[in-house]
């Protein structure tokens, strides 16, 4: 379990959640629809987004290069693909 102890980061995240809640509440009050403001949620650039997705590539794919067995390389390639999916969830 990862616990964030950085107070400034926690305050930033709390402020962002408060802004999102206010946006959703205002939108619901205006027209009864709820639209999530995805632009407010993540302020990363596309370069930062993709570099985070492929952050496990060096350690996993380096091991795949040095494996002689085709099946082991295939498993490590799948491991890399699942690491991308894992990074999509955060």
C-alpha angles and dihedrals in degrees: 000000000000117000120192112219096173104115096196092052091048091051090049091051092046091051091049091052090049090052092049092049091049092048093050092045093049092047092049091049092050102048108355094248128116118218121173113228098228092175090062095047100063124026097181121126119239090254091056091045094054094041088055091049093054096039093116093051099096097052098040101039093044088060090048091056092054095048114100096196116086093213092053090051089050091052091050090049089053089048088055091049091052090048088059090052089047091053090050090065095063 
